[in-house]
Amino acid sequence: MAMVRTRYAPSPTGFMHVGNLRTALYEYLVAKSQGGTFVLRIEDTDQERLVEGAEDVIYKTLEAVGMEYDEGPGKEGEYGPYIQSQRRDLYAPYAHQLVKEGKAYYCFCTKERLESLHNEEGFGGYDRHCRDLPQEEVDRLLKAGMPYVIRQKVPLTGATTFHDSVFGDITIENKEIEDQVLLKADGYPTYNFANVIDDHLMHITHVVRGCEYLTSTPKYNLLYEAFGWEIPTYVHLPLIMGKNEDGSVSKLSKRHGSTSFEGLLEEGYLAPVITNYIALLGWCPKDNREIFTLEELRKSFSVERISKSPAVFDYDKLNWFNGEYIKAMSDEEFTARAMPYYREVFGEEEEPWQVLASILKARISKFKEIPALLSFFRELPDYPVEYFVNKKSKTTLENSPQMLSAALETLRQLPSWELTAIHDSLIGLAEKLEVKNGTLLWPVRIAAAGTLVTPGGAMEILRILGREEALRRLEEGLAKF
């Protein structure tokens, strides 16, 4: 059996969309799950659509998610070069060969003539005007230097059937297929033509792409057949949909939220989370497991478990994934990633980062939430005295000042301002006062933070504030009474 070879062949036309990233990931997994080779090929034959810097976006994204290609730009194998514009002289001989064999023809139609075939909505196909021009006429026009394109001669009757690994057998009537352009007037191949030539020359065995290409697959297959080449295995992936506000779904677009890899990173999602989540958009593992590293995906992936049904990109689910990844981090990694956000709140001061990691890790789904959660450390909010009242903790406007007063007295005598010391002294105080821990700690926390909801409890907040600021805030709280 031939070694599995897949290729990811993006056009450098801008951002790395979620759909493109999923295609790349599935190409990678189809190859790696079967011990095969993953090839990167840059398809830049459509020179008008190229975007400055877009090629770098492709390399950076693959690197960020850990998808290392085996052959491609900078990793030349025996089938390079891997950038189409560097292969441009390869394609024309194949197109001319098809003309010679009567499987393609020269088309001299002007742009104006082609435009006149379209109706007001822009619909209308080519009428095959040049398909049966007499040979003398063709020779005359060529000799006169008339610009031409080369078009494929598609059978006018019958149907083309092909098998797809996900969608099964698909049949398209040949009369539905246009005589597509293979070679443009500028000598560059069209995307479809270059695609087939390159896939054959690079020995690609599996072609993975979105299901929107299902109907154009017969065009590719007719080319393979015209050359007498082996047709690859096709794996077409289900659509990715987005959730609309009314609960319905439609094709994923910008109005649903960030749809590019870069955009999602900027939103605060971690690269491995995006990869993990995207892997599950259309593929389902044997068990109901959800968290996978790339290495684990390589081991678990199989084409048979790709679904036909559209997948829905759910940002709430992505948030959950991000939160789970954050929870699983070591304190060291968490602190390193959180540091830029800590600095927004604390400046260059050194704080008990360990304490912050312990209170924040389980409470955030993105690191960028940190500054808002910790803003009360920077400045005590102006809060109403009613915040001290809490039914569950049995605190009132009568007992809260007593609790604060007792806490201040105990805390002032502490020899060290470590978390265990603060904790033990306050728990001991509640016991001495014969009150529930919450009855003492609620007023202490409100006075320290000035806000009803805080990450972490009273002790952690006191520790992070430091002795001087913590005592000052508790005194200020007491003064409100």
C-alpha positions as CSV (number, residue, x, y, z in Angstrom):
1,M,0.0,0.0,0.0
2,A,1.3,3.5,-0.9
3,M,2.5,5.6,1.9
4,V,-0.1,8.2,2.9
5,R,0.8,11.7,1.7
6,T,-1.5,14.7,2.4
7,R,-1.0,18.3,1.6
8,Y,-2.3,21.6,3.0
9,A,-2.4,24.0,0.1
10,P,-3.5,27.5,1.2
11,S,-3.6,30.6,-0.9
12,P,-1.8,33.5,0.9
13,T,-4.8,35.9,0.8
14,G,-5.2,37.1,4.4
15,F,-6.1,35.6,7.7
16,M,-6.1,31.9,8.7
17,H,-9.8,31.3,8.9
18,V,-11.1,28.6,11.4
19,G,-12.2,26.5,8.3
20,N,-8.7,26.7,6.8
21,L,-7.2,25.7,10.1
22,R,-9.5,22.8,10.5
23,T,-8.6,21.6,6.9
24,A,-4.9,21.9,7.8
25,L,-5.4,20.0,11.0
26,Y,-7.4,17.1,9.4
27,E,-4.8,16.9,6.6
28,Y,-2.1,16.6,9.3
29,L,-4.1,14.1,11.3
30,V,-5.0,11.9,8.3
31,A,-1.3,11.7,7.5
32,K,0.1,11.3,11.0
33,S,-2.5,8.8,12.3
34,Q,-1.3,6.5,9.5
35,G,2.4,7.2,9.7
36,G,2.3,9.3,6.6
37,T,3.8,12.6,5.3
38,F,2.3,16.0,5.7
39,V,3.2,18.5,2.9
40,L,2.7,22.3,2.8
41,R,2.3,23.9,-0.6
42,I,1.7,27.6,-1.1
43,E,-0.8,28.2,-3.9
44,D,-0.1,31.7,-5.1
45,T,-1.0,31.4,-8.8
46,D,-3.8,33.9,-8.4
47,Q,-1.4,36.9,-8.2
48,E,-4.2,39.5,-8.0
49,R,-5.6,38.1,-4.7
50,L,-2.2,37.9,-2.9
51,V,-2.0,39.8,0.4
52,E,1.3,41.2,1.7
53,G,2.5,39.2,4.7
54,A,-0.2,36.5,4.4
55,E,2.4,33.8,3.7
56,D,4.0,34.5,7.0
57,V,0.6,34.1,8.7
58,I,0.4,30.5,7.4
59,Y,3.9,29.6,8.7
60,K,3.3,31.3,12.1
61,T,-0.1,29.7,12.6
62,L,1.2,26.2,11.8
63,E,4.1,26.7,14.2
64,A,1.9,28.2,16.9
65,V,-0.3,25.1,17.0
66,G,2.6,22.6,16.6
67,M,1.7,21.3,13.2
68,E,5.1,20.6,11.7
69,Y,5.1,19.9,8.0
70,D,7.5,17.2,6.7
71,E,8.0,18.8,3.2
72,G,7.3,22.4,2.1
73,P,9.0,25.8,1.8
74,G,12.3,25.7,3.7
75,K,12.0,21.9,4.0
76,E,12.6,21.0,0.4
77,G,11.9,17.3,-0.4
78,E,12.3,15.6,-3.7
79,Y,9.0,17.0,-5.1
80,G,9.8,20.8,-4.6
81,P,9.7,23.7,-5.1
82,Y,6.6,24.0,-2.9
83,I,5.5,27.5,-3.8
84,Q,3.4,27.4,-7.0
85,S,4.7,30.6,-8.5
86,Q,8.2,29.0,-8.5
87,R,6.7,26.1,-10.5
88,R,5.0,28.2,-13.1
89,D,6.8,26.8,-16.1
90,L,5.7,23.3,-15.2
91,Y,2.0,23.6,-16.1
92,A,1.7,24.9,-19.7
93,P,3.2,21.7,-21.3
94,Y,0.5,19.6,-19.6
95,A,-2.3,21.9,-20.9
96,H,-0.8,21.8,-24.4
97,Q,-0.6,18.0,-24.2
98,L,-4.3,17.8,-23.6
99,V,-5.0,20.1,-26.6
100,K,-2.9,17.8,-28.7
101,E,-4.9,14.7,-27.5
102,G,-8.2,16.4,-28.2
103,K,-9.1,16.7,-24.5
104,A,-8.7,20.5,-24.3
105,Y,-8.9,23.4,-26.7
106,Y,-7.8,27.0,-27.3
107,C,-10.4,29.6,-26.5
108,F,-10.0,33.0,-28.1
109,C,-13.1,34.6,-26.7
110,T,-12.6,38.2,-25.5
111,K,-13.5,39.3,-22.0
112,E,-16.4,41.4,-23.4
113,R,-17.8,38.4,-25.2
114,L,-17.6,36.3,-22.0
115,E,-19.3,39.0,-20.0
116,S,-22.1,39.3,-22.5
117,L,-23.0,35.6,-21.7
118,H,-24.0,36.5,-18.1
119,N,-27.4,37.7,-17.1
120,E,-28.0,40.7,-14.8
121,E,-27.4,38.6,-11.7
122,G,-24.0,37.5,-13.1
123,F,-25.1,34.0,-13.8
124,G,-24.5,32.1,-17.0
125,G,-21.8,29.8,-18.2
126,Y,-19.5,29.6,-21.1
127,D,-21.3,28.6,-24.3
128,R,-18.4,26.5,-25.7
129,H,-18.0,28.9,-28.7
130,C,-14.4,27.8,-29.5
131,R,-14.8,24.1,-28.7
132,D,-15.3,23.0,-32.3
133,L,-13.4,25.8,-34.2
134,P,-11.9,24.3,-37.5
135,Q,-8.2,23.6,-37.2
136,E,-7.4,26.2,-39.9
137,E,-9.2,28.9,-38.0
138,V,-7.3,27.9,-34.8
139,D,-3.9,28.0,-36.6
140,R,-4.8,31.4,-38.2
141,L,-5.7,33.0,-34.8
142,L,-2.5,31.5,-33.1
143,K,-0.4,32.8,-36.0
144,A,-2.0,36.3,-35.7
145,G,-0.9,36.3,-32.0
146,M,-4.5,36.3,-30.6
147,P,-4.5,35.9,-26.8
148,Y,-6.1,32.6,-25.7
149,V,-6.8,30.5,-22.7
150,I,-6.9,26.7,-22.7
151,R,-10.2,25.0,-21.7
152,Q,-10.9,21.5,-20.7
153,K,-13.2,19.5,-23.0
154,V,-15.8,18.1,-20.6
155,P,-18.0,15.2,-22.0
156,L,-21.4,16.7,-22.9
157,T,-23.3,13.6,-22.0
158,G,-23.3,11.0,-19.2
159,A,-22.3,11.5,-15.6
160,T,-19.2,11.4,-13.4
161,T,-19.4,9.4,-10.2
162,F,-16.7,9.5,-7.5
163,H,-16.4,8.1,-4.0
164,D,-15.8,10.3,-1.0
165,S,-14.6,8.9,2.4
166,V,-17.2,10.9,4.3
167,F,-20.1,11.5,2.0
168,G,-20.0,8.2,0.0
169,D,-20.7,8.0,-3.7
170,I,-21.6,11.3,-5.4
171,T,-22.8,11.6,-9.0
172,I,-22.8,14.8,-11.1
173,E,-24.3,15.1,-14.6
174,N,-21.5,16.1,-17.0
175,K,-23.8,18.7,-18.6
176,E,-23.6,20.5,-15.2
177,I,-19.9,20.9,-15.5
178,E,-18.4,23.9,-17.4
179,D,-15.5,23.6,-19.8
180,Q,-13.2,25.1,-17.2
181,V,-10.1,27.2,-18.0
182,L,-6.8,25.3,-17.4
183,L,-4.3,27.9,-18.5
184,K,-5.0,31.6,-18.3
185,A,-4.0,34.2,-21.0
186,D,-1.0,35.2,-18.8
187,G,0.4,31.7,-19.0
188,Y,-0.4,31.0,-15.3
189,P,-2.5,27.9,-14.6
190,T,-5.8,28.2,-12.9
191,Y,-6.1,27.1,-9.3
192,N,-7.9,23.9,-10.2
193,F,-5.5,22.9,-12.9
194,A,-2.3,23.6,-10.9
195,N,-3.9,21.7,-8.0
196,V,-4.3,18.5,-10.0
197,I,-0.8,18.7,-11.6
198,D,0.9,19.4,-8.3
199,D,-1.0,16.7,-6.4
200,H,0.0,14.1,-9.0
201,L,3.7,15.2,-9.2
202,M,3.9,15.3,-5.4
203,H,2.3,11.8,-5.1
204,I,-0.5,13.1,-2.9
205,T,-2.7,10.1,-1.9
206,H,-5.4,11.9,0.2
207,V,-7.1,15.2,-0.7
208,V,-8.9,16.7,2.4
209,R,-11.0,19.8,1.9
210,G,-14.4,21.5,2.8
211,C,-17.6,19.9,1.4
212,E,-18.2,23.1,-0.6
213,Y,-15.8,21.5,-3.1
214,L,-17.8,18.3,-3.5
215,T,-19.5,19.5,-6.8
216,S,-16.2,20.5,-8.4
217,T,-14.5,17.2,-7.7
218,P,-15.7,15.6,-11.0
219,K,-13.8,18.4,-12.8
220,Y,-10.6,17.3,-11.1
221,N,-11.4,13.6,-11.8
222,L,-11.9,14.2,-15.5
223,L,-8.4,15.7,-15.6
224,Y,-6.9,12.7,-13.8
225,E,-8.6,10.5,-16.3
226,A,-7.5,12.6,-19.2
227,F,-3.9,12.1,-18.2
228,G,-4.4,8.5,-17.2
229,W,-3.3,9.2,-13.6
230,E,-4.5,7.6,-10.4
231,I,-7.3,9.5,-8.6
232,P,-6.6,10.3,-4.9
233,T,-8.8,9.4,-1.9
234,Y,-11.2,12.2,-1.2
235,V,-12.1,13.4,2.3
236,H,-14.6,16.2,2.3
237,L,-15.3,17.9,5.6
238,P,-18.7,19.1,6.9
239,L,-19.6,22.8,7.0
240,I,-18.8,24.9,10.0
241,M,-21.8,26.9,11.2
242,G,-22.2,29.7,13.7
243,K,-25.1,30.2,16.2
244,N,-27.3,33.2,15.5
245,E,-29.0,35.2,18.3
246,D,-32.4,33.7,17.6
247,G,-31.0,30.2,18.1
248,S,-30.8,29.3,14.4
249,V,-27.5,28.5,12.6
250,S,-25.9,29.8,9.5
251,K,-22.5,29.5,7.9
252,L,-19.8,30.8,10.3
253,S,-19.0,34.4,9.6
254,K,-17.6,37.5,11.4
255,R,-20.9,38.4,12.9
256,H,-20.7,35.3,15.1
257,G,-17.4,36.5,16.6
258,S,-13.7,36.1,15.7
259,T,-13.3,33.5,12.9
260,S,-9.6,33.8,12.3
261,F,-6.9,32.1,14.3
262,E,-5.2,35.4,15.0
263,G,-8.5,36.9,16.1
264,L,-9.2,34.1,18.6
265,L,-5.7,34.4,20.0
266,E,-6.3,38.2,20.5
267,E,-9.6,37.3,22.2
268,G,-7.5,35.4,24.8
269,Y,-7.9,31.8,23.6
270,L,-4.8,29.6,23.9
271,A,-3.4,28.1,20.7
272,P,-3.7,24.4,21.9
273,V,-7.3,25.1,23.0
274,I,-8.2,26.4,19.5
275,T,-6.6,23.3,17.9
276,N,-8.3,20.9,20.4
277,Y,-11.7,22.5,19.9
278,I,-11.4,22.7,16.1
279,A,-10.5,19.0,15.9
280,L,-14.0,18.2,17.4
281,L,-15.8,20.3,14.7
282,G,-16.8,17.4,12.5
283,W,-14.9,14.5,14.1
284,C,-15.9,12.5,17.1
285,P,-13.6,10.3,19.2
286,K,-14.6,6.7,20.2
287,D,-15.2,7.7,23.8
288,N,-16.8,10.9,24.9
289,R,-13.5,12.4,25.7
290,E,-13.0,16.1,24.9
291,I,-9.5,17.2,26.0
292,F,-6.7,16.2,23.6
293,T,-3.2,17.3,23.0
294,L,-2.0,17.3,19.4
295,E,0.0,14.1,20.1
296,E,-3.2,12.4,21.5
297,L,-5.2,13.5,18.5
298,R,-2.6,11.9,16.2
299,K,-3.1,8.6,18.0
300,S,-7.0,8.7,18.2
301,F,-7.9,10.2,14.8
302,S,-9.6,8.1,12.1
303,V,-11.3,9.2,8.9
304,E,-14.3,6.9,9.6
305,R,-15.3,9.1,12.5
306,I,-15.7,12.3,10.5
307,S,-19.3,13.4,10.4
308,K,-21.4,14.5,7.4
309,S,-23.5,16.8,9.6
310,P,-22.6,20.5,9.8
311,A,-20.6,21.4,13.0
312,V,-21.6,24.4,15.1
313,F,-18.8,26.7,16.4
314,D,-19.9,27.4,19.9
315,Y,-18.0,30.2,21.7
316,D,-19.4,29.2,25.1
317,K,-17.9,25.8,24.6
318,L,-14.6,27.3,23.5
319,N,-14.6,29.4,26.8
320,W,-15.2,26.2,28.8
321,F,-12.2,24.5,27.0
322,N,-10.0,27.5,27.7
323,G,-10.9,27.5,31.4
324,E,-10.2,23.7,31.6
325,Y,-6.7,24.2,30.1
326,I,-6.0,27.1,32.4
327,K,-7.1,25.0,35.5
328,A,-4.7,22.2,34.4
329,M,-1.6,24.6,34.2
330,S,1.1,24.4,36.8
331,D,1.3,27.5,39.1
332,E,4.6,28.5,37.4
333,E,3.1,28.4,33.9
334,F,-0.1,30.2,35.0
335,T,2.0,33.0,36.7
336,A,4.2,33.4,33.6
337,R,1.2,33.8,31.3
338,A,-0.7,36.0,33.8
339,M,2.3,38.3,34.5
340,P,1.5,40.9,31.7
341,Y,-2.0,41.3,33.2
342,Y,-0.7,41.4,36.8
343,R,1.6,44.2,35.8
344,E,-1.5,46.2,34.6
345,V,-2.8,46.1,38.1
346,F,0.3,46.0,40.3
347,G,2.9,47.8,38.2
348,E,6.4,46.6,38.8
349,E,5.8,45.7,42.5
350,E,6.5,42.1,43.5
351,E,3.4,40.4,44.9
352,P,2.6,37.0,46.3
353,W,2.0,35.5,42.8
354,Q,1.5,32.0,44.3
355,V,-1.5,33.3,46.2
356,L,-2.9,35.0,43.1
357,A,-2.5,31.8,41.1
358,S,-4.4,29.8,43.7
359,I,-7.4,32.1,43.7
360,L,-7.5,32.9,40.0
361,K,-6.8,29.6,38.2
362,A,-10.3,28.1,38.7
363,R,-12.1,31.4,38.2
364,I,-11.0,32.7,34.8
365,S,-11.7,31.3,31.3
366,K,-9.2,33.8,29.7
367,F,-6.2,35.6,31.1
368,K,-7.4,39.0,29.9
369,E,-10.2,38.8,32.5
370,I,-7.5,39.3,35.3
371,P,-7.2,43.1,35.4
372,A,-10.9,43.6,35.8
373,L,-11.1,40.9,38.5
374,L,-8.2,42.5,40.4
375,S,-9.0,46.2,39.9
376,F,-10.0,46.6,43.6
377,F,-6.4,45.9,44.6
378,R,-5.3,49.0,42.7
379,E,-8.0,51.2,44.2
380,L,-10.6,50.6,46.8
381,P,-14.0,51.2,45.2
382,D,-16.5,53.6,46.9
383,Y,-19.0,51.1,48.3
384,P,-22.2,51.5,50.3
385,V,-22.4,50.3,54.0
386,E,-25.2,48.0,53.0
387,Y,-22.6,45.6,51.4
388,F,-21.8,44.5,55.0
389,V,-25.3,42.9,55.3
390,N,-25.4,39.2,54.2
391,K,-28.2,36.8,55.2
392,K,-26.2,33.6,54.6
393,S,-23.2,34.8,56.7
394,K,-25.6,36.2,59.3
395,T,-24.0,39.7,59.1
396,T,-25.9,42.9,60.0
397,L,-25.2,46.6,60.3
398,E,-25.0,45.9,64.1
399,N,-22.6,43.0,64.3
400,S,-20.3,44.0,61.3
401,P,-18.5,46.8,63.1
402,Q,-17.9,44.5,66.1
403,M,-16.4,41.9,63.7
404,L,-14.2,44.5,62.0
405,S,-13.0,45.9,65.3
406,A,-12.1,42.5,66.7
407,A,-10.3,41.5,63.4
408,L,-8.3,44.8,63.4
409,E,-7.1,44.1,67.0
410,T,-6.0,40.6,66.2
411,L,-4.4,41.4,62.8
412,R,-2.4,44.3,64.2
413,Q,-0.6,41.9,66.6
414,L,0.4,39.4,63.9
415,P,4.2,38.9,63.9
416,S,4.2,37.9,60.2
417,W,1.9,38.7,57.3
418,E,1.9,35.2,55.7
419,L,-1.3,33.5,54.5
420,T,-1.2,30.8,57.1
421,A,-0.7,33.3,59.9
422,I,-3.6,35.4,58.7
423,H,-5.8,32.3,58.2
424,D,-5.0,30.8,61.6
425,S,-5.5,34.1,63.5
426,L,-8.9,34.8,61.9
427,I,-10.3,31.3,62.3
428,G,-9.1,31.3,65.9
429,L,-10.8,34.7,66.4
430,A,-14.2,33.4,65.1
431,E,-14.0,30.5,67.5
432,K,-13.2,32.8,70.4
433,L,-16.1,35.1,69.4
434,E,-18.3,32.0,69.0
435,V,-19.5,33.0,65.5
436,K,-19.6,31.2,62.2
437,N,-16.4,31.8,60.2
438,G,-18.5,33.6,57.5
439,T,-19.9,36.1,60.1
440,L,-16.4,37.4,60.8
441,L,-14.9,37.0,57.3
442,W,-17.7,38.6,55.2
443,P,-17.3,42.1,56.7
444,V,-13.5,41.7,56.6
445,R,-13.6,40.8,52.9
446,I,-16.0,43.6,52.1
447,A,-13.9,46.2,53.9
448,A,-10.7,44.9,52.2
449,A,-12.1,44.7,48.6
450,G,-15.1,47.1,48.6
451,T,-16.9,44.8,46.2
452,L,-19.4,42.0,46.6
453,V,-17.8,39.4,44.3
454,T,-14.0,38.8,44.5
455,P,-11.7,36.1,43.3
456,G,-10.4,34.6,46.6
457,G,-11.6,35.0,50.1
458,A,-10.8,37.5,52.9
459,M,-7.4,35.9,53.9
460,E,-6.0,35.9,50.4
461,I,-7.0,39.4,49.7
462,L,-5.5,40.6,53.0
463,R,-2.2,38.8,52.2
464,I,-2.0,40.4,48.7
465,L,-2.8,43.9,49.9
466,G,0.0,43.7,52.4
467,R,-0.2,44.7,56.1
468,E,-0.3,48.4,55.9
469,E,-2.9,48.7,53.1
470,A,-5.0,45.9,54.5
471,L,-5.2,47.5,58.0
472,R,-5.9,50.9,56.4
473,R,-8.9,49.5,54.4
474,L,-10.4,47.7,57.5
475,E,-10.2,51.0,59.5
476,E,-11.9,52.8,56.6
477,G,-14.6,50.2,56.6
478,L,-15.1,50.6,60.3
479,A,-15.3,54.3,59.9
480,K,-18.3,53.9,57.6
481,F,-20.4,52.9,60.7
